[in-house]
Amino acid sequence: MAYTAPPSPPGPVGSQYCVCKVELSICGQNLLDRDVTSKSDPFCVLFMEVNGKWVELDRTETAVNNLNPAFAKKFIIDYHFEEVQKLKFALFDQDKSSTQLYEHDFLGEFSCTLGTIVSSKKVTRTLLLGNGKPAGKGMITVAAQELSDNRVITLSMAGRKLDKKDLFGKSDPFLEFYKPGDDGKWMLVHRTEVIKYTLDPVWKPFTVPLVSLCDGEMEKMIKVVCYDYDSDGGHDFIGEFQTSVARLCEAQDASPLELECINPKKQKKKKNYKNSGIIIVKSCKITRDFSFLDYILGGCQLMFTVGIDFTASNGNPQEPSSLHYINPLGTNEYLSAIWAVGQIIQDYDSDKMFPALGFGAQLPPDWKVSHEFAINFNPRNPFCSGVEGIVQAYSACLPHIRFYGPTNFSPIINHVARFAAQATQQETASQYFILLIITDGVISDMDETRHAVVQASKLPMSIIIVGVGNADFAAMEFLDGDSRVLRSHTGEEAVRDIVQFVPFRNFRNVPKETLAKAVLAELPQQVVQYFKHQNLPPINSEPA
């Protein structure tokens, strides 16, 4: 999406190597009628492209006599952000009981990437026949939903007048939480810390996934057991009780929930036994731990900008030894990096208009050096249409500029940071900016670049640096704060690690998809980390 106007909230984003399951719901509209005496009996087949071939993944049920089917069977598919996952939905009219698709009449198909579907949440498209022409008025609607319970429960617990278990002192109590396992036995879910020498403990609040505590079922019984800690591992049983998360949720900050801690043996033996103390639920809150996909399905757009190094160290682009030389196959390392990253990111940007900037070159007509110029030579509108548009603008600008220097990164980082700063004024999780810098060498303005990165770490922004050629990239590794926190020259620390550096030479002889996976691996968690830090939920999120 271009940075010109704030986007209207479009139609929900988590973990590293963003693998989660997505459920796809399929509807058809105005399908072709292939039956003479009745209407078509459609079913939908899902294919995924694997190594250039379409492989069938699953089929829906058959909707009898229906040209506008809404299929009950859902397709469930693993979602990988850092891969292009090409899907094809093909509709057929069931004629026989055969599983062979050629035995059934073809009603049309639609192909797209999974990224396109999740970034739109729902897509409706024309069905096409094998010759590329529309299948009558037939349409297909595909809707996506993440299959995960992202709720977490935060409990604040205390005890009062617990049984004294130590001969020469008080107890050292801790709690254990259990849920019923599939085998009918109780399964340990969580253990609190030990509070020493007290019969009135106050434990630290703790957070666990709701799925872990009760399989996401609020009414399911759970068991809470209180023990007195012994260093030899022979902990003494104080008491226990069973309850449900629904009951725990009755606890509010102003009115805690009190539950009796019972020792069944003592209860049997002593007629006047009341309890072995009280366990107090001071507060119980259920919230959502949003994932990367939650933010994307919520309408967050990924805003992609490319920065290209045109310094003299790249060599004359007319000569085959130059890193900017476009070989007979129409590519070079710069173009390969643009394609690898761009083809993934473009699915998450609704208008697919991307600014493409250059640095380190002298520009006509006065041949002044610039470290922040539009490669389409239109400073008011540096946007290129899709990744193809970036590639075309790059190829077209090469003959018209003079490679020069030095290699300054900070102007382009600050350029994108200005737009990212503007986006924060909306105070919604609607835009996240990604700057891809492709460079051949050593940074000249290291102090300024460090400062720019540290400031950008406070913004909805990530920086991907791809190093081309065989230079020493030690400085780039320094910016990529995987091993240590990046500091500016004034000593200010980056709020979070936003730089991912990879040298292209490590990927020369591997499938092109491998570069995209390496470069984009950290991006989902960077997006989530930023919005969580700002306490911004996905735009269209439901309450827990």
Salt bridges, closest charged atoms under 4 A:
GLU49 OE2 - LYS86 NZ 3.83
GLU56 OE2 - ARG59 NE 2.64
ASP58 OD1 - LYS73 NZ 2.91
ASP78 OD1 - LYS21 NZ 2.62
GLU83 OE2 - HIS80 ND1 3.96
GLU83 OE2 - LYS517 NZ 3.25
GLU103 OE1 - LYS96 NZ 3.76
GLU109 OE1 - LYS88 NZ 3.89
ASP149 OD2 - ARG151 NH2 2.66
ASP163 OD2 - LYS266 NZ 2.75
GLU176 OE2 - ARG191 NE 2.70
ASP215 OD1 - LYS179 NZ 2.76
ASP215 OD2 - LYS220 NZ 2.57
GLU250 OE1 - ARG247 NH1 2.64
ASP253 OD2 - LYS285 NZ 3.53
GLU258 OE2 - ARG160 NH1 2.90
ASP289 OD1 - LYS532 NZ 2.34
GLU333 OE2 - ARG508 NE 2.60
GLU372 OE2 - HIS415 ND1 2.73
GLU372 OE2 - ARG418 NH2 3.17
ASP447 OD1 - ARG450 NH1 3.59
GLU492 OE2 - LYS458 NZ 2.87
GLU493 OE2 - ARG487 NH2 2.54
GLU513 OE2 - LYS512 NZ 3.71
